[in-house]
Amino acid sequence: MKYLLDTHLLIWAAGDEPRLSRSARDLLEDEDNAVIFSAASIWEISIKAALGRSSFQLSAAVFRRGLIEVGYRELDITSAHAVAVGDLPRIHSDPFDRMLVAQARTEGYTLLTSDRRVAEYGSPTLLV
């Protein structure tokens, strides 16, 4: 399977965060699964880091490099993804989450999320 991670899960998986569920961890550790991160998540991390909050100390460049080094695949944002955002119902207002849902739908990936609101989009999201 091909799993696109939402930004929270991506950060939690990279940091071995205890909030990462056992079911998510099992999917990520299964070598038969492809783990994918979106440029949208790196963009979101970059914006949050630029705000200078002491509670968010993460370099987007270093984080991205680390993801690639451990074998995660990167998904660019395309105009097809941008168009697909417009087809989504107004369940969630966060533009990054909406892009991730649109990318998963467009690419045929399953979006792993810990956000119940994002999971309301249904397939192809999976609440873990």
N, C-alpha and C positions, 0 to 999 in steps of 0.2 A: 504494500500500500504506500501511497504518497501522502504524507502528513505535513500540512502547513501549520506552523505554530503561531498563535497570537502572541503579542508582544510580552505579556506577563509570563506566559508559559516559557517563552524563549529565554527570558532573563532568569527565570527560576531554574530551568534545565541547565543553563550554562553555569549557574552559581551553586548547583546542588542544594537548592532551597528546600527546606522541609515541607513547604506548602505545595510542592509538586506532588500530585497524587500518585499512589502506587500504580494505578491504571495508566496514567500518562507516562510514568517512568518505564513501565513494561513495554509500551508501544515504542518509545524512543530507543530503548536498548535492543529491540528486536532487529537483527541485522538484515532481515528481509524487507524492512520498511525504509523508505527514503524520507529523511527529515529535511524540511525545506523552511527557509525563512524568507520573508519578503523585504524588499527595499523599503516598503512602507514602515516596517518595524524599526529599521535603522534610522529612517527619517524621524520617526517619533522619538526615539532615544536621543538623537542629536538635538532636537528641539528642547526636550526636557533637560538635557545636560547644559545647554546654553542658557537656561534660566538661572543657573547658578545656585540652585537649592542645595543646602548641605545634606538633605536626605536622599539626593540622587547624584551619586558620584560615579558615573559610568561614561567612559570614552566610547563614542560610537565607532570610531576607526579601529580601536583596539578590540572592541567587542566583535565587530564584523570579521576581522582577521582571525580571531580565535574560533569563531563558528566555522569558517571555511577550513581552518586547520584540522578540526575534529571531524570533518566530513559532511557538515550540513551543506545543502545546496541552496544557492541564492536565486530568488525569483524577482526579476525586474518588473517594474510597473509599465504596462503598455496602454495604448489608447483604447484597446478592447476592454481592458480592466476598467478604465475610467468610464467608458460608456455603460458597462454593466452595473456600476454603482447607481446610475440613474434608474435602473430597473428594480432596485431593491425597495421593499416596503419601508416605511419610516419607523422601524422598530427601535433603532439605535441611532443616536445623533453623532457619535464620535466618528469623524471622517476616516481615521486610521482603521478602526474596526470595520467600517463599511467597505473600505478598500479590500481588507483581508477576506471578507465574505465574498465580494465580487471576484477576487482573484481565484479563490477556491472553486467557485462555481464555474468560472470560465475555463480553468485548467483541469477540472475534474479531480481536484485534490480534496481531501477531508481536512477541514480546519479544526484543529484541536484548540479548545478554549476552556477557561475556568470561569468565564463571564456568562452568567445565566441569561442576561439580555442578549448577548451575541448568539447564544444557543437557540434563542427563540426564532431565528431565521430557519431553523430546521436543516434538512440536508442541504449542503454537505458539512454542516457543523456537528461536532461531537463534544459534548460537555464531559470533561475529565477532571 
